[in-house]
Amino acid sequence: MPEQLWITALLNKYFAGLANAILGIFHLHAAYPRAPIPNYVAMQLVVFVLILLFFAIVRACLSVDDPGKMQHLMEEVDSFVTKQSHEVIGHGYERYVGYLTVLGIFILLGCLVGIVPGFESPTAIPSVPLGCALVTWFYYHFQGVRANGFGYVKNFMGPEPWLAILLFPIEIFSHLARILSLTIRLYANMFASDLVTLVFFSLVPLALPVVFILLHIGVSVIQTYIFVLLATVYIGEAVAHEH
């Protein structure tokens, strides 16, 4: 049996049968049928629930005359993403603000939840950053086709037809490398931050680990910003009408 967080053990206790059934639909089998839900999946579910609760609370507390602190926080987040999207993407940026905002909140909570005792950061496991990178990759290509039709393919062929045979494979490789770049950057930084925090918590008194918790928070915010910024740049490149 793999080592399980308390939340993972709880989910496996009540939902192992359901998880195995879902895997069976895709002809997959868990290495441990009694514990088919790994820690990183459990933590993603925790983050998902936290996001739902956050939006539900903000929605319930919306007020024009007397906005609360959570409403102010969400307005600041939305304003920041909106401003950045407007500057990078330009015309029509409004369509992509929702995705970028939710992406940023998911990554940030996924990074920060690791500082809570008994939890770990799902973003410190390669599968989670890879999933975020793949979703973003497919999303910006979909939006590129949506905005430009199949003429979007011209973006991969360069300004001159005779360059297409050379530039097309280079562009394909370049776009595929973006998945690797997004994944490794987020995973490596969060894995290292989690490891350093855990080591110092186990070796020294409380005062010094607090410094590393603050460092972990800083790294989480920076990595979230970089991921969302790159996603914004990729979307902007994909939906631009002049390449």
N, C-alpha and C positions, 0 to 999 in steps of 0.2 A: 504493500500500500504506500502511495506517495504521502509526503508530509502535507497536511492540510491546515489551512487557517480555520478558525472556528466557524466563520460564515460559510466556507466551502464544505466543511463537515455537515453543517446544518442543511445546506442545499442538497448534498448527496444523500442524506438520510431520508429526505422527503421526495426528492425529484430524480433519483438515480434511474428509476424505471422509465420515466418520461424521457430523460436524456438518452438512455440506451435505445429507446424506440425511435427517437429522432435520428440518431446515428444510423440505425438499421435501415431507415428509408433510403439513405445514401450508400447503403452497403458498406458501412464503416463499423468498426468494433473498437470499443474502448480497451486500453491495455489493462485497466482495472474496472471490471463491470460494476463493482460495488462503489466505485468512486469515479464515475465518468466525467464529472465536472471538475476541471482543474482550477487552481487558485486564480489564474488570470481571467478566466471566464467569470468566476464568481465576483471578482473585483469589478469587472466591467458591468455586471448586473447592478452592483452597488452604485457605481457611478451613474448608470442609467436611471436608477430610482432617485438618486439625489438630484439629478437634472429635472426629472418630472416634478419632484416635490418643490424644487426651487421655482420653476415656472408656474406651478399651481399656486404657490404662495404669492408670487408677484402678481399673477392675474387676479387673485382674490382681493389683493390690497391696492389695486390700481385706484388712484385718486388724482384729480386735477387740482383740487384745492389744497389737499394736505398729503402729498406723496410721502411714503415711508422711506426708510433707509434702503430697503431692498429694491424698491422701485428706482431710487436714485442710482443705485449701483448698476442695475440693468440698463438704465438710460445712458450711463457713462460708457458701459461696454458697447452698447449699440452705437453710440455716437462715435466712439473710437474706430470701430470696424467700418462704419459708414464713411467716415472721413478718409480712412486709408483706402477703401475700395474706390471711392470717388477719384482720389489722386492717382491710383495705379491703373484702374480699369477704364475710368472715364464714362462716356455716355452709356446708359443702361446698367450701371453698376448696381442699382437697387435690387435687381433680380437675384444677385448672388450674396447679398448681405446675410440673409437667413442661414444659408449653408455655412458660411465662414464663421458666423457667430457661434452656432452650435458646435462646429468643429473645434473652435478655440476653447469653449467651455468644457467640452468632453476631454480634450487633451490636458487642460489645466487641472481639472478635478482628478483625472487619472494619474497625474504626477503628484498632486498634493495629498491624496488620500493615503499615500505611503507613510506619511509622518504620524498617522493615527496609530497608536498601539493596537496590535492585533490585525492590522491591515498591511497590504503591500501595494506598491504602485504597479498597475497592470502595464503601464508604458515602459517598465523595466524588463518586460518580456518581449522578444523580437516580434511575435505574432501580432501584437496590438499595434505598434507603430507601422508594421507592414500593412495591416488592415486599413489604417487611416491613410497611408500613402496610396494604396490601391484604389480606395474609394475616391480620393481626390483626383487621382490619375484618370479614372474613368469619367469622373464628373466633368473635368475641364475639357476632355475630348468630346464628350456628349454636348456640352455647351458650345464648343467650337463648331461642330456640325450643325447644331441648332441655329447658330447665328449666321453661318456662312454657307450652309448646305454642303454638298459634296465638293464644292470648291475649296473647302477647308484643307483638302489633301494638297492643294497647291502650296500650302505653308511648308510642306516637307520637301519641295522640289527646287527652291531657290528662284531668283528673279529671271533666269534665262533657261529655256528648255534644254539646251545642251548640257547644263549643269545638273539636271535632274538625276541622271544615272549615278552621279557621284554623291550628290547631296542627300538623296532619298535614304540610302542605308545609314548615312551618318546621322541624319535627323531622327530616324527610328531608334538607333542606338542611344542617342542623346536623351530622347524622351523616356526610354526604358530605364536609363541610368538615374532619372529623377526619382523613380520608385526606391531604388537602392539608397540614394542620397538622403531622402526624407526619412527612410526607415532607420538607417545607421545613425544619423545625427541625433534623432530623438532617443532611440534605444540606448546608445552608448552613454550619452550624458546622464540619463535617468538611472541606468544601471550603476554607473560609477557613484552618483550622488546617493542612491539608496545604500550602496555597500559601505561608503564612508560613514554615513550617519549610523548605520547598524553597528559597525565596528567600534566607533567611539562611544556609543551608548553602552556597549557591553564591557568597555575597558576603563572608562573614566567616570568621575562623578557627573552629576546632572548639568552643572554650569557650562562646561565646555561643549557637550552635545547640543546645547541650545544654539550655540554659534553655528553648528553644522545644520541644524534645522532651518535657521534663517538662510544659510547658504543654499539648502535644498529648495526653499521657497523661491529664492532668486533664480536658481537654475530652471525651475519649473516655469516661471513667468517668461524668462528669456527664450526657452525652447518652444513654448507655446507661441510666442510672438513670431519667432522665425518660421515656424511651420505654417502659421496662418498667412504671414507675409509672402512666403514662397507660393502658397496655394493661390493667393491673390494675383501674384505676378503671372503664374501659369494660366489662370483664367483670362487675365487681361490679354495675354499673347494669343490665346485661342480664339477669343471673340472679336479681336480687332479685325476691321474690314479691309485694312491695307497692310499687307505683309511685305 
